[in-house]
Amino acid sequence: MKNIKNIFYATMLVIYAMSFVACSDDEDTYDFPGDEHNRVYMSDKSSSYKVVHTPVITVSNLKFEIPLKCTQKASENIKATVEVDNSMIAAYNEKHGTDYEAIPTSALVIENATMNIPAGSMVTTDTLRISMTNDNSILTTLRSEKGYLIPLRITSTEGGKSQSSSNFFSTYLIATVAEDKDNVNDDAVVGSITGTLVADQTGWSATTNATVSTSYQPLSYLFTTATSAYCYLYNAPTINLDIDMGKSYTFDAIRLQRSTGTSSFTSGMTIFSSNDGATWKLEGTLTKSSTFCVFYAPVTTRYIRIVKSSGSTSNTTLYASIFNVYAK
């Protein structure tokens, strides 16, 4: 009986090994019995984005990218096209209980709408890219309170016995509209910053109406890369930290952090800019803690004022050690 069991297990092991080899040989091919076509498909990467109107500019974070794929290695070159199909909006709204509108064609920038899958491959060499136009005169017209739906659909394929997938042929982009009262983008992430930190801060200086603690570094250390440096400001209900960069810079973000990487920007801080150090323009108020402050529209200025207030007659404090701007 023991020998019979051993023969049985050995036989099953051989069958399993043969199956594994067969699967490995075909790991990049997906055969569907009865389907004579090589199906071109689009992964569902439905995503939501924003259009934000501010007092100085209208911006959008719509940046969408996707390739196309097919179910088998292409026997010859395949060409496939993706289009915005607004005829799908009504069905989407009915299914999801929404009331999205079609976005004006002029608001979108579409790159690589037609893509190619080379013979022997299963993915396009091109990538579909969709973003919002930079034309502010068009962006400012996007005011729908209901939001916009951008349905993307594979509309045609050519070559290699290809056809569009019957179930993975579309994806949906949603763009909602919001208002922001100032130029500070609190939803921004590091990747939102397009400028570069200024390498040479020679001649930059800082002043404050608060007391600078002598137990820590002087304000000049705001412009150093020393890993252990930070300043401590106190003894004022409202602290103004004024930076003079010596000349005007155009930048889309400010960095302010302790040398350990801890946030120095905190919720409620306000940012001002000035060309003469006397007349100040409010850029905005932060609503969260961060090591950087990003602006919707780039700022061009020589002077920056960072204000932290206790909101009462009691004193407040401000820790900071590294200051810089992400210049364009």
Order of alpha helices (4+ residues) and beta strands (2+ residues): alpha-beta-beta-beta-beta-beta-beta-alpha-beta-beta-beta-beta-alpha-beta-beta-beta-beta-beta-beta-beta-beta-beta-beta-beta-beta-beta
